[in-house]
Amino acid sequence: MDCPLQVLILELISTLLFWEGASPLRLPGYDLSAPANVVVEEGLCTIIPCNFTYDPSDASQTATLYGFWFGKRGFPGELPLVATNSDEMVASFAVNRFHLIGNLKEGNCSLLIFTAEKNDSGSYVFRMEKGYRAKFTFKDNYPEPFLKVT
């Protein structure tokens, strides 16, 4: 009699372990695809390929779609803006070197980096905005590409 109970308990534990190791839940309709790691030699350029989706029912149809790339440069809480298609100012170190080159309307959020510097190493986070409700930062449960400059 104890054996079926033990099997049931083991199956339950296995299921719980699977869920604990599974990908965390994501907001429906919002997804981002980007490599986990990108390596570039100092002084060269590189692209972080990126594609995203958002829930169009959250977005104003007449609003402009904006994209923002932020760099985690090793300082907790600091997320300097490195590239955008909006009028916002990017961090001084990123001016003329970091460019949002993807066509956001097609879901392409690729980031081009010219003349990579060692200080550029770190994780990068993408944010999209389209109107008042469709504002989303792809972090935590989404890819945050790590750039390593060698």
C-alpha positions, 0 to 999 in steps of 0.5 A: 500500500505504501508503494503507490503513495511513494510513487505519487509523492515522487511524481509530485516532487518531480513536477514541482522541480520541473516547474521551479526550473522552467521559464518564469511566466511572461506577460501574454503578447509580449516576447523578446528574442535575443542572444544571451551572449555577444562577444566582440573585440575592442575597437570593432563593431557588433550587432545584438540581433533582437525581435519583439512582440507586444499586445496590439490591444494595449497600444494606441493605433495612432501612437508612435512606436518607440524603442529604448535600449538601456545598458547595465554597466556594472553599477546597481540601479544605473540603467543609462539610455544607450539608443532610442528612436525617440527625442530622449538624450542618450548617455554621453558614452553612447552618442554616435556609437550605439544605434537602434537599427531595427524596424520597430514596426516589424518587431525588429529591435536590433542594436548596432554598436560601433567601436566597442569599448571594454566599458561597454561590457554588460547586460542590455535591456530593451523597452518599447512604448506605444501610447499610454498603456503599451509600455513594457521593459523586457527584463527579469523573465526575458532575455537581457543580452550580455555584451563581452568586449575582449 
